Amino acid sequence: MCLEAALVPLLFVPGTVTPGLVYGAMFLLHPTWAAVVMAYRLRVAPDELIGRVQSVATLLSLGPVPFAFLGVGFALQAFGTTPSVLALTGVMVVVAVGSVASPAVRAAR
């Protein structure tokens, strides 16, 4: 899970300055997080597989984005803003806890 995903619920805090601060923090965190993930991926992938590993990583991380937008649109229309944000926040928390608790992630070199 991206670090900036944890800031998404803050976008719904009332105020005119809050979204600007949250988006600013997201755009500061994203390049750093992307560099760390890419460096780790390059370190663990064999030289002859780097291109394939990168293409699969890109497919898995960016491929679902259009479907996610579609799903969020339907959720917002069907349930409203607050229930949708709370449900998606719950999903992000479950993914984060699952990632941290995963033996495979904890034992990564």
PAZABA-105524 format. One record per residue (C-alpha): x, z, y. Coordinates in steps of 0.05 Angstrom, whole numbers, plus 5000, padded with zeros to 4 digits. Example, Ala and Ser with C-alpha at 12.3 -4.5 7.8 and 13.67 -1.06 7.14 Angstrom:
BEGIN
524651564910 527351434979 
END
This chain:
BEGIN
500050005000 502549835069 504050405116 499850105171 493750105125 493350855134 492150745208 485950305198 480850875201 483651075269 481050405297 474150705295 475751305338 471851235403 475751065465 478550465500 485950625491 485750825417 485350115387 491349895429 495450485406 493550395334 494949645334 501549775370 503550275315 501549775262 505649215292 511649675298 511149915225 509749255191 516548905202 520249525178 515849605116 516448855100 524048885105 524449485059 519949165007 523648495010 530448835004 528249224944 525248594912 531748214923 535748794894 531848844829 530448114815 535647694779 538747154822 535746594781 528746874790 528647064863 524546444884 519346564830 518947314844 517947174918 512546654906 508647104858 509247694907 506647254964 500947004920 498947704899 499447994969 496247435010 491747094959 486247614960 485847655037 480147145046 476147494992 477448165024 474847915091 468747655056 467548305019 468548725082 463648275120 458348375066 459649125064 459049185140 452648795139 449549165080 451849885094 454049925166 460650115198 461550845180 459950805105 464150175098 470150485133 469551125092 469050735027 475050305044 478950915066 477351224998 479850604963 486350625003 487351364986 486151244912 491250664912 496351084950 495551684903 495751224843 502150904868 505551564881 503351854814 505351234774 511251364728 513450634736 513950704812 517151394809 522451154759 524150514796 531550444808 
END
